[in-house]
Amino acid sequence: MQATELKALQAPLKELYRQDGKAALITLKAEGRIGEGVTCSVDTAKALVEAGLHPATGGSGVHACSGDMLLQALVACAGVTLNAVATALGLDIGEASVKAEGDLDFRGTLGVAKEAPVGFRDIRLTFDIQGKLDEEQKSSLIKLTERYCVVYQTLRNPPPVAVNAHWG
């Protein structure tokens, strides 16, 4: 996609959102069904993903791990955002890839050590960009990608999360 095509697609949306801020407020949803063998099936845009325990917590490794899915969501969002920013700025990034790694201490998840955190201690997001860009272009590309990546910003600035339970 060329910058002009992307801008043409986004221009009417940007104008609508400038005129009516409420039109930009969208609720994204995900839903899953609890399954057999400590699994949960989640509908994605393209397939049904069956999530289960990570092998470090007793899982078989056959099912998707929700921690992996979180990192995959970060990679997907950062990759799409990087591509959109590069396109909008008319930058040729050539071959590019995105990698996310996160460190977990499973003692916390399994309740083995109270001092061990539950969740990721550190997450590293790495871009490998082959395009010929000058230092200013590189800096701007990464800065804008960080600024506009929804998953990255959510992890950096977590919103309040409300938990509700409905009993049958």
Stockholm file with secondary structure:
# STOCKHOLM 1.0

chainA/1-168         MQATELKALQAPLKELYRQDGKAALITLKAEGRIGEGVTCSVDTAKALVEAGLHPATGGSGVHACSGDMLLQALVACAGVTLNAVATALGLDIGEASVKAEGDLDFRGTLGVAKEAPVGFRDIRLTFDIQGKLDEEQKSSLIKLTERYCVVYQTLRNPPPVAVNAHWG
#=GR chainA/1-168 SS CCHHHHHHHHHHHHHHHHHCGGGGCCCCCCCEEEETTTEEEEECSSCEEEEECCGGGTCCSSSEEHHHHHHHHHHHHHHHHHHHHHHHHTCCCCSEEEEEEEEECHHHHTTSCTTSCSSEEEEEEEEEECSCCCHHHHHHHHHHHHHHCHHHHHHHSCCCCCCCCCCC
#=GC SS_cons         CCHHHHHHHHHHHHHHHHHCGGGGCCCCCCCEEEETTTEEEEECSSCEEEEECCGGGTCCSSSEEHHHHHHHHHHHHHHHHHHHHHHHHTCCCCSEEEEEEEEECHHHHTTSCTTSCSSEEEEEEEEEECSCCCHHHHHHHHHHHHHHCHHHHHHHSCCCCCCCCCCC
//
